[in-house]
Amino acid sequence: SITKTVDKVSCGALKYCTLTKTNNLNRLIISLKENNVFIVGMDCSANDDIYNTNFKEYNKIAIIVGCEKKGIKFLTKKLCDKLLKIIINKKTDSLNVSVALGVSLFEIIRQIRT
């Protein structure tokens, strides 16, 4: 749930976000796809990386990130339109989930604005 603490730590960004609470992520993904939302799954074992993906061609984008250590579940990965990874260096193959989401959002917004 969105509490006063969550609102406070968002530093005002919460009012610009669309949030959805669901009991079944896969059904939500199917519903988003029916509404022309491009579903990106962030996965460190993906073949493609976020920096070489052109996000300007999509009007609406949803980013799926998995829990730390286990990542995105198999069926959820299959529902994604594209699986992408963040390339850092050869020694680091994954990031904390909040950092991965932040990097992903930054790259998508950077591309759309340029």
N, C-alpha and C positions, 0 to 999 in steps of 0.2 A: 504494500500500500504506500501511497505517497503521503508522507508525514511532513510536519513542519521542518524537521531536520533535513529531510531529503530536499525540500524546497529551498532551504537556506544554503546547503552546500552546492546546489546547482547554480548559485550566484545569479539568479534571474533567468537562466537559460531554459528552465522548465516551462515557462509560459510560451516558448517558441517550439516546443516539442509535442508531437502527437504520441500519446502513450496508450497502449492497449494492454489490458490484463486478460490472460487466457489460461484455461486449464489444459488446452491441447495445442501445442505449438504447430504441429503438422497441419491441423485443420485451419489454423490461422494463416499459415503460409499458402495453402491452397486458395483460401479466400482472397488473400492479397494478390496472388497471381491472376485470379479471375478479374481483378480490378487493375490489371496492367502494371503491377508493381514488380520491378526486377529484383529478384532475391539473390543476394550475395552471401555466401557462407565463408567465413574466415577460418581457414584450416592450414596448419603449418605443413601438411603433406600434399597440398594442392600443386598442380603442375604450373599454373599461371600465377603471376604476382599482381598485386594491386597497382603497381606503378605503370604497368604496360597494358592496362585495361582502360578503354575510352568510356568514361562515365557520362560524357556529354550526350550520348545517343539515347539515354534513358530519362524519361520524365519523372518517374518515381522509383526510389531505391529503398530497399530494406536490407539491413545488415544483420546477419545471424552470427553470434559468437557463442562458443560452447563454454562449458565450465572448465576451469583450469585442470590440467592433467588429462582429463578424459576427452575434452573437445566436444564437437557436435556429434550427436547420435547418428548412426548409419542411415536410418530412414530420412531423417531431417536433411542430411547431406544430399541424398538422392533427389529431394524436392527442390533444392537450390538450383537456380538458373546457372550459377557459376560459382566455383570454389576458388578462392584466392588466398595467397599467402603474402606475408610481409617479409621481404628480404632484408636482413640486418647484416649479418656476417656469417661465416662458416661455423663459428663456435656456438652461436645462439640461434636455435631454430624455433623458439616460441617466446611469447611475451605474456605478462600478466594480462588477464582478460580486459581489464579497464584500460590498460595502455594500448592493447591491440585495437580496441574500439576507438580510442582517441586518435590513433595513427590513421585508421581507416577513414574516419569522418574527416580528418584534416585533408587527406589525399583526395577524397571525392569532392570536397568543397573547393580545394585548390584547383582541380581540373575544371570544374564547372565555371568558376570565376575567371579563368584565363582564356 
